[in-house]
Amino acid sequence: MEERKCFICQNFAEFTSSSQHRDNWCISCRICGRYEISLEAATEIRHVAPDQPYLLSWVTRAASERENPLTLVRSNLKELIDSIALPDSPLAVIDNLILYVSKKSKMADTPIELPVMDYPVAYAKSDREFIFLINKAIELGYLEKAGGYYRLGLEGWRRATELRKTRYDSNHAFVAMWFDKKTEKYREAVKAGISNAGYSPIIADEREFTGNIMDFVLARIRESKFVVADFTVAPEERVKFSGTDEPENAKTKKGTRGGVYYEAGFAKGLGLQVIHTCKKENMSINRLHFDVMQENTIFWTDDEIVQTTVRLDNERLYDSSPRNLSEKIYDRIIMILGRGNLKPLYKSTT
């Protein structure tokens, strides 16, 4: 073991050689947490987000807190950064802080330390911003200071309870997609990826409900930890209304999936992670709306939805690249959200 500067935050950290990959380092950093990194990634890392070095600190620390340290390789650096749901306001950062304190508090009256080096746990950009937001949380009644330690106040416990009731402790994942016989293989592939990551996939046409379908859909999205949205375009059809041959009385069916855009946008507005997928074909890619073209989309082919096997981590030591859509979905979930608490519900096909 030796002490050198962390490749991400440039603070001193402990380095050990990886036991599984000869050219990798295992790093334990007080700021970024525990992570593994390849030599190629280490040389590339400074060029990925030169103006926002804290982004990788956020994602590696979050994975470390979940006891699921990341392995950084050259090919996934940009994907990791693109996967981050940036806090949309200081209040969102304070929410992260409240959840962290509530998780670390073993007893309600026992205060915990909040060292300035812990700023990534709240998705703060620096130790200075972290201190500022701690003071604001105290002003809001969320935190109480006890000497050099902190504990949740009554309002903090109330807020933590509200947050945990929604997306933060959910094991559900909503799937927004086109319902058709042509998408049955896609459906099974996505369900296998989500289930193997420890979450329960929710697809609207597989659930019983009463009342308005959109009330049901929006309620299920609110209960989910994340959303998988498929933006594949369906071949358009012109359908005439009965009793008339006038073209102006015809309507276009299928095509771009407006419902998927609506549901993905609703989830984004709630602050949920949305994993974008799309079939790798010109008809679908060329019709992606400008607003979603910038997203880190998982593109898939028909060959990648034939099999839904998700290999175990120890089966991918020497071939870690995903072999099918199920593994692509699984990898993205584990990378940005960590493993859920459920056992796989759907059998893989080989």
N, C-alpha and C positions, 0 to 999 in steps of 0.2 A: 504494500500500500504506500502511496506517495501523495503529497499535497501539491496541487498545481491549480492554475486558474480555470474555473469552469468555462467551457466553450460558449455557454449561452450568456451568462450574466457577468463573466470576468471577475467574479469573486473567488476566493480560494475554496477548493473543494477536495475531497478525497478521491483518488483514482486507484482502481484495481483492474487488472486484466480480466477480460471476459473468459469464463470457463467453457463457453460454447462456441464463441466466434473469435478466432485467433487475432484478427485485426480490430477488435472492438475494445472499447474502454467501458467499464462500469463506474459511474460517477455518483457520489453522494454529496449534494450541495445543500447548504443551509437555506438557500433561496429557491432553487429550482427543484429540490427534492432529489429522488433517485431516478436515474435513467441510464440507458446504455446507448452508445453512439459509435458508429463506424468511423474509420479514419477519413473516408471520402466525405461523409457528412460533416465532420469536424472542420475540414478545409472549406466547405461550401457554406457553412452556417452563417458567417458574417455577411454574406451577400444576399441572403433570403429576405430579411426584413431589417435592413440597416438603420432605418428611421424608427423602428418599433421593436427593439430587442426584447422588450418585456413580453411579447406575444408567446414566444416559445417557453419562457419562464412560466407563464400561466398554464399552458397545456401540460408541460412535464410535471409541474407541482401538483396539478389536479389529479393526474394519473397516479402519482406517487402517494397522494393522500388516500386514494382508493385502493392502495396496496396492489396496483397493477402497473408497474413502471413501464414506460415506453422504450422501444428501441428505435433510435433515430438513424435513418439511412438516407442517402442522398435523394432517393426517389420519393420519400414521403415528407420531406421538410415543408415544401409549399402546401401540400395537402393538409398537413397539421395546422398550419397557420390559417388556411382558408376555412378550416372547419370550425374556427372559434366564433361563437356568437358574442359579438362585442357588446358590453353593457351600454344601454342607450341613454343612461343618465347616472349622476352620482348616487341617486336613490337605489339603482340596481346594484351598484357596488356595495352599498350599505346592506342591502338584502343578503348578498353573498357573505358579508362579514357576520351578520346575525346568524345565518345558518351554520357557519363555521364554529362560532362560539357555542351555539346550542349543541352541536355534535360533540365538541370537546369537553363540555361541562358534565362531569360525572354526577354532581349534585347541584341543585338549584342555588344553594348558598355558597358554593365553592368557586372562587374566582380563578381565572386562568391567565397565563401570560399571553401577551400579544406583542412579541418582539417585532421591531420594524422590518426585519428580514422576512417576515411572513406576508409581506404585501401581495405576493401572487395569489394567496388563497382567496382574496376578495376581488381579484382581477383589478387591483389598483396598479397604476403605471409606475409608481416609485414609492420609496419609503416615506417621502415627504407627503405624498397624496394620501397614503395609508394613515398617517398620523392625523391629517386634516379630517379624514372621514370618520375616524374613531371619535374625534371630538364632536363632530356633527351628530353621530349616533348617540352620544351622551346627551346632547342638547335635545334630541327627539325623545329622550326617555328610554331608548332601546338598550343602552349600556349604562352600567354603574361602575365607577372607579373605586377600587379598594386597595389603597396603597399604590403599588406599581402593577397591580393586577386588575382584571376586568371580569364582570359577570353581567348576565342579562338582567335588565329591569323588568317590571311587569309588562310594559309595552313591548319590550323585546321578546318575551316569551309568547305574547299574543301574536306578534308579527311572525315569529318562527313557526308557530302552529298553523297560521294561515298559509304560509309558503309550503310547508310540508304536505298540506292537504291537496295542493294542486300538483304541479309538475315534478317537484323535486324528489319525492319518494315514490313516484309511480313506477310500476313495472310494465306499463302498457305502451304500445307503439301503434299509432294510427297509420293506416296505409291508404293513401289517396291514389286512385287508379281508375282506368277504364274497365267497366264490367262487361265482359264478352267472352265467348268460348275461345277466341283467339288469344286471350291473355291468361288462360288457365295455368300454363307452364310458368309464366312470369309470377303469378300469384303464389304458386308453390315454392318457387325459388326464393322469393322475398320472405315468405313465412319461415322457411328453413333458416335463413340468415338471421332473422330477428330472434327466433326461438333459441337457436344455438348460442346466441349472445346473452340469454337469460331474461328475455322479455316476452310478453304475450302480444302477438299481432292482432290488431282489430281491423277488420274489413267490413264495411257497413252492410253489404248484402249477405253476410254470414251471421248476423245477429238479429234477434227478434226485437221489435220495437212497436210502440203505438204512437199515433199522432203524426206530426210533421217530420219527414225524413231529415230535413236540414237541422231541426232542433236536436234530433238524435246525433247527427254527425258532429255538430259543434260541441255538444256535451261530451262526446267521446274524445274529441281533440283536447278539450280542457283537462280531461283526466289522464292524458298521455304524457310521457316523458319526452317523446320526440315523434316526428312524423316522417314517413317515407313517402315521397310524392313522385309518381311517374308521369313524365311529360311527353310520352310517346304519342304521336298523332295517329288517329284512326282514319282510314280512307273515307273521304267525304261521299255522301249520297244526297241527291236531290229528291225529296219526297213531296208529292203533290197532295194537297188536301182533297178529300173525297168530294166528288160532285163537280169538279172544275178541272179544266186543262190549262188554265191560265198560268204562265210561268211565274207571275208575280204572287200567285197564291201557293207557291211551293216554298219549302223551307229546307235548309241544309242540315243534315244530321251528321253526327260524328265529327271528324276533323280534329281541330285543337280542343283539348279537354278543358273547357272553361271551369268545370267544377274542381278540377285538380288545382288550377291556379287560385281559385277562391279559397279552397281549404288550406293550401300551403301559405297563402298570404295571411289568413286568419291565425294560423299557428305561429307565423313569424311575429305577428302583432302581440301574441302572448309571451314572446320571448323564448319559444321552443326551438330546439334544433330541428331543421328540416333537411333531410338527406334527399337530394335530387337524383333521379334516375331517368334515363331516356334510351330508347333503342338506337343503336348505331346505324342509322340509315339517313339518307339525304332528306327524305320527306319529313322526318321528325326534327332533325338537327336544324334544317333551314327555316323551320317555323317556330323555333324557340323564341319567345319574346325577349326583347333586349334586356328587360329587367332581370331575367333569370339566366341569360347567356353568360353572365359574369360569375355564376355560382360554380362551385366545384362539383360538377355532375358526374355520376357514375354511368358511363355508357356501356350497353350490353348488346350482345348478339344472340341470335337464335341458338347457336351452339352452346352458349353459356347458361342456358336455362333448361337444358336437357337433363343434366345432373344437378342434384341439390346437396351433395355431400359437403360437409364442412369438416375438414381435417382437424385433429387435435393439434395443439401448439407444438407438442414434441414430434409430430409427424411432419412439421414444416421447417425444421431446423436448417435443412439444406436446400429447401425449395419453398421459400416463404411467399412467392408470388401467388395471388389468388387464381384458382383454376376455373371458377365459374361465378355467376352472379351472386349466389348464396355466400360464397367466401368474400366477395367484394363488399356486400352489405354487412356481413359479420365484422370484417376488418374495420370498416368505417365506424360502426357502433362502438366497438371496443376502444378504438383510438380516441374518440371524442367524448364518450359517455361512460365508458367502463362497463364491466359485466353486470348484468342484472341479477336478481335473486332467485329466478325461476329455473326449473329444469326444462330441457328441451321437450316440446310437446309434439313436434312434427317429425316424422321419420324422413330421413334423407333417402334420395334415390340415387342409384349408381348405374 
